[in-house]
Amino acid sequence: MAFIGQRPLLVPTMAEVAFVWFHRIVAGYCLVIGIVYWIRLVGLYEGPLWRIDLMPVHWQIATVVLSVLFPFAGIGLWMMASWGPVIWFLSAAAEAVMYGVFPDHFGPRPIVLAAHGCVALLYLAFRAVLFFEKRRARARAAEPVY
């Protein structure tokens, strides 16, 4: 650890930098998905459910909820706020229920389910790596200096 005067110089590890970039990439993905839901909400979507007043009730509820949650999750992830991953998890869980549990109502979308699963696994892997790095750093700091 380098020192400037009496203060230690804190340098982020490669895993911490990668974790920030991971958050930013997922944040961008969430903002894009949120915009897609807003496009459906305002009626610019080309398809059978192109306007909210023409959608069945289950699609109306899902569209309204996810058009708010995904951009909110994206903002939280971009800012590295502790609530960002929580809101992302709620959004991803809602889509997983939509496309995994009720495919007869919303249609099957295995790519969406796989994408959310991969993001969740990567997030858990990053958290584990960061946990073990901090644990190793604390053990090194606790070692007596001779």
C-alpha angles and dihedrals in degrees: 000000000000122000132214107196105313096333124089115238108238112215119182117237123238090256091054092050091047090049091055091050090047089054091049094050092049089046090056090048090051092050091051092048090047090053090050090054090047090052088056090045096055096040105253093118119112106221146072094291094045100141131036095236090056094050124097114253094258090056092045091055094045094046095049095046096045094043086062101035100049097054090042090052090047092054092048093048093047091052091046088236117166092237094055097082090043093056090044089053091052091049094046092046090051091052091044090054091046097050101025105039100027105032090143090064102035103022126249115286108174092168091061090048092048092047092052091045092051092048091050092049092047091049091052091047091051091048091051093049092048091048093053092044091054091045091052091047092051091050090051091048091050093053113107115249114226 
